[in-house]
Amino acid sequence: MAAVRERFEWSSNMAALPPNAMGWSVEQVKQWAVAEVGIKPEHADKLVQQEIDGEALFEMTEARLLGYGVPGGPAIKLMKKIEGLSGGGGWSVAAGEMAAARVAFCLGLVCGYR
């Protein structure tokens, strides 16, 4: 019952999250993970323990989540939602710009494009 109450409290605060996920604090990432992704607060606490903020969230992998002790199901859910954030789902334009910059940088290194 307490987990349901906490999830409701997190969900009522979702509107307070900044639209650019790259700028989220550790607590805002936890808020998003509980309210939007739907994982249990104790699993989201693993992200807090690792100090995962918005910038670090976009570097996350399923293997890292599992290594932090997040069970497989919540890890899969998190990764799908993270991909949605960075895939132009309306949450983070900055993440798309960052991905484009990485591609351009890699092309410059590998292919010699300038």
Backbone as numpy.savetxt, mean C-alpha at the origin, in Angstrom:
# Nx Ny Nz CAx CAy CAz Cx Cy Cz
-15.71 -9.32 18.23 -16.52 -8.13 18.23 -15.66 -6.87 18.23
-14.57 -6.90 18.99 -13.69 -5.74 19.04 -13.07 -5.46 17.67
-12.72 -6.54 16.93 -12.12 -6.36 15.60 -13.12 -5.70 14.66
-14.39 -6.07 14.76 -15.42 -5.46 13.91 -15.57 -3.99 14.25
-15.58 -3.66 15.53 -15.70 -2.27 15.96 -14.51 -1.46 15.45
-13.29 -2.02 15.58 -12.11 -1.30 15.12 -12.14 -1.11 13.61
-12.58 -2.14 12.87 -12.67 -2.02 11.42 -13.66 -0.92 11.04
-14.79 -0.83 11.76 -15.77 0.22 11.49 -15.17 1.59 11.77
-14.45 1.72 12.87 -13.84 3.00 13.20 -12.83 3.40 12.13
-12.03 2.44 11.63 -11.08 2.75 10.57 -11.83 3.18 9.32
-12.90 2.45 8.99 -13.61 2.74 7.76 -14.26 4.11 7.79
-14.69 4.57 8.94 -15.30 5.89 9.02 -14.26 7.00 8.82
-12.98 6.68 8.93 -11.92 7.66 8.74 -11.31 7.62 7.34
-11.78 6.75 6.45 -11.19 6.61 5.12 -11.20 7.93 4.35
-12.24 8.71 4.52 -12.32 9.97 3.78 -11.19 10.92 4.16
-10.60 10.70 5.33 -9.53 11.58 5.80 -8.18 11.27 5.14
-8.07 10.17 4.42 -6.80 9.82 3.77 -6.49 10.78 2.63
-5.25 11.26 2.54 -4.87 12.08 1.40 -5.03 11.28 0.10
-5.39 11.93 -1.00 -5.61 11.21 -2.25 -4.32 10.60 -2.83
-3.16 11.18 -2.51 -1.90 10.67 -3.02 -1.33 9.68 -2.01
-1.46 8.39 -2.31 -1.03 7.35 -1.38 0.47 7.40 -1.09
1.26 7.97 -1.97 2.70 8.06 -1.74 3.02 8.87 -0.48
2.13 9.75 -0.09 2.36 10.60 1.06 1.75 10.09 2.36
1.17 8.89 2.33 0.54 8.36 3.53 1.55 8.07 4.63
1.15 8.32 5.85 1.97 7.95 7.02 1.80 6.47 7.30
2.57 5.96 8.24 2.47 4.56 8.65 1.05 4.28 9.16
0.51 5.17 9.96 -0.84 4.96 10.51 -1.91 5.03 9.41
-1.71 5.87 8.40 -2.66 5.95 7.29 -2.62 4.69 6.45
-1.44 4.09 6.30 -1.34 2.81 5.58 -2.12 1.75 6.35
-1.96 1.73 7.68 -2.71 0.76 8.49 -4.21 1.00 8.34
-4.61 2.25 8.39 -6.02 2.60 8.24 -6.57 2.06 6.92
-5.84 2.29 5.85 -6.24 1.83 4.51 -6.30 0.30 4.47
-5.31 -0.36 5.05 -5.24 -1.82 5.01 -6.44 -2.45 5.72
-6.85 -1.86 6.82 -7.98 -2.41 7.58 -9.31 -2.06 6.91
-9.50 -0.77 6.58 -10.79 -0.31 6.08 -11.03 -0.64 4.61
-10.03 -0.44 3.78 -10.21 -0.61 2.33 -9.89 -2.03 1.88
-8.79 -2.57 2.37 -8.40 -3.93 1.95 -9.21 -4.96 2.71
-9.50 -4.66 3.98 -10.31 -5.57 4.78 -9.53 -6.60 5.56
-8.23 -6.33 5.80 -7.47 -7.28 6.60 -7.67 -6.96 8.08
-7.40 -7.93 8.91 -7.55 -7.77 10.35 -6.52 -6.78 10.88
-6.91 -6.00 11.90 -5.97 -5.03 12.47 -4.65 -5.67 12.93
-4.69 -6.89 13.43 -3.44 -7.51 13.88 -2.50 -7.81 12.72
-3.05 -8.02 11.52 -2.18 -8.20 10.35 -1.66 -6.85 9.87
-2.50 -5.83 9.95 -2.06 -4.48 9.56 -0.99 -3.97 10.52
-1.03 -4.44 11.76 0.00 -4.05 12.73 1.39 -4.51 12.29
1.47 -5.56 11.48 2.77 -6.01 10.96 3.38 -4.93 10.06
2.52 -4.20 9.34 3.00 -3.10 8.50 3.51 -1.96 9.37
2.82 -1.71 10.48 3.24 -0.66 11.41 4.59 -1.03 12.02
4.74 -2.29 12.42 6.01 -2.74 13.02 7.18 -2.55 12.07
6.92 -2.67 10.78 7.97 -2.51 9.77 8.07 -1.07 9.26
7.25 -0.17 9.83 7.25 1.24 9.46 6.96 1.46 7.97
5.94 0.75 7.47 5.56 0.86 6.06 4.66 2.09 5.89
5.20 3.10 5.23 4.42 4.29 4.90 4.00 4.19 3.44
3.41 5.26 2.91 2.92 5.22 1.53 4.00 4.94 0.51
5.15 5.55 0.68 6.25 5.33 -0.27 6.72 3.88 -0.24
6.89 3.34 0.97 7.33 1.96 1.11 6.26 0.98 0.61
5.00 1.38 0.72 3.91 0.51 0.27 4.05 0.15 -1.20
4.51 1.11 -2.00 4.64 0.88 -3.45 5.85 0.02 -3.80
6.69 -0.28 -2.83 7.84 -1.17 -3.05 7.56 -2.57 -2.50
6.36 -2.77 -1.98 6.00 -4.02 -1.32 5.90 -5.16 -2.32
6.27 -6.35 -1.83 6.08 -7.58 -2.59 5.36 -8.58 -1.69
4.76 -9.57 -2.29 4.09 -10.60 -1.51 5.10 -11.33 -0.61
6.29 -11.57 -1.14 7.33 -12.25 -0.35 7.70 -11.44 0.90
7.80 -10.13 0.75 8.10 -9.30 1.92 6.99 -9.39 2.95
5.75 -9.29 2.48 4.61 -9.38 3.41 4.64 -10.70 4.18
4.88 -11.78 3.47 4.95 -13.09 4.12 6.10 -13.13 5.12
7.22 -12.52 4.75 8.37 -12.44 5.64 8.09 -11.64 6.90
7.19 -10.66 6.79 6.81 -9.85 7.95 5.81 -10.58 8.84
5.34 -11.74 8.38 4.39 -12.51 9.18 2.93 -12.30 8.81
2.68 -11.62 7.69 1.30 -11.45 7.22 0.91 -12.77 6.55
-0.21 -13.38 6.94 -0.65 -14.64 6.32 -0.90 -14.48 4.82
-0.91 -15.60 4.12 -1.03 -15.61 2.66 -2.24 -14.88 2.11
-3.42 -15.14 2.68 -4.64 -14.51 2.17 -4.59 -13.00 2.26
-4.31 -12.45 3.44 -4.20 -10.99 3.53 -3.08 -10.43 2.67
-1.98 -11.17 2.51 -0.88 -10.70 1.67 -1.33 -10.57 0.22
-2.10 -11.54 -0.25 -2.61 -11.48 -1.63 -3.56 -10.30 -1.79
-4.45 -10.12 -0.81 -5.40 -8.99 -0.87 -4.66 -7.65 -0.89
-3.66 -7.53 -0.04 -2.88 -6.30 0.00 -2.23 -6.02 -1.35
-1.60 -7.04 -1.93 -0.91 -6.84 -3.20 -1.88 -6.42 -4.31
-3.06 -7.02 -4.35 -4.05 -6.63 -5.36 -4.45 -5.17 -5.20
-4.67 -4.74 -3.96 -5.06 -3.36 -3.72 -3.91 -2.39 -3.99
-2.69 -2.79 -3.66 -1.52 -1.94 -3.94 -1.39 -1.74 -5.45
-1.58 -2.83 -6.21 -1.53 -2.73 -7.66 -2.61 -1.79 -8.17
-3.78 -1.81 -7.52 -4.86 -0.90 -7.90 -4.51 0.55 -7.62
-3.81 0.78 -6.51 -3.38 2.14 -6.19 -2.40 2.67 -7.22
-1.47 1.84 -7.62 -0.43 2.29 -8.54 -0.84 2.16 -10.00
-1.96 1.50 -10.25 -2.41 1.28 -11.62 -3.36 2.33 -12.15
-3.36 3.51 -11.56 -4.21 4.57 -12.06 -5.65 4.44 -11.60
-5.87 3.79 -10.47 -7.22 3.63 -9.95 -7.76 4.90 -9.32
-7.15 6.04 -9.59 -7.65 7.29 -9.08 -7.05 7.69 -7.75
-6.21 6.86 -7.17 -5.66 7.18 -5.86 -4.34 7.91 -5.96
-3.47 7.51 -6.88 -2.13 8.08 -6.85 -1.59 8.33 -8.24
-1.68 9.55 -8.68 -1.06 9.94 -9.93 0.45 9.89 -9.79
0.95 10.25 -8.61 2.39 10.27 -8.38 3.01 8.89 -8.58
2.30 7.84 -8.20 2.83 6.49 -8.37 2.99 6.17 -9.85
2.04 6.58 -10.68 2.15 6.36 -12.12 3.31 7.14 -12.72
3.48 8.36 -12.24 4.60 9.17 -12.71 5.93 8.54 -12.29
5.98 7.99 -11.07 7.19 7.36 -10.58 7.52 6.13 -11.44
6.51 5.34 -11.78 6.73 4.16 -12.61 7.25 4.57 -13.99
6.68 5.62 -14.56 7.14 6.09 -15.87 8.59 6.58 -15.80
8.94 7.25 -14.73 10.32 7.71 -14.56 11.28 6.54 -14.45
10.86 5.48 -13.74 11.71 4.29 -13.61 11.94 3.63 -14.96
10.87 3.53 -15.77 11.00 2.93 -17.10 11.96 3.76 -17.94
11.79 5.08 -17.91 12.66 5.96 -18.69 14.11 5.83 -18.24
14.32 5.76 -16.94 15.67 5.61 -16.40 16.28 4.29 -16.84
15.50 3.20 -16.75 16.00 1.88 -17.14 16.31 1.83 -18.63
15.47 2.45 -19.44 15.75 2.48 -20.88 17.06 3.19 -21.16
17.29 4.25 -20.41 18.55 4.99 -20.58 19.75 4.15 -20.21
19.64 3.35 -19.16 20.77 2.52 -18.72 20.99 1.32 -19.64
19.90 0.62 -19.96 20.01 -0.64 -20.71 20.17 -0.39 -22.20
19.37 0.48 -22.73 19.34 0.66 -24.18 20.16 1.85 -24.68
20.62 2.67 -23.75 21.42 3.81 -24.14 20.63 4.98 -24.66
19.28 4.95 -24.48 18.45 6.08 -24.90 18.70 7.27 -23.99
18.74 8.41 -24.57 18.91 9.64 -23.77 17.99 10.71 -24.26
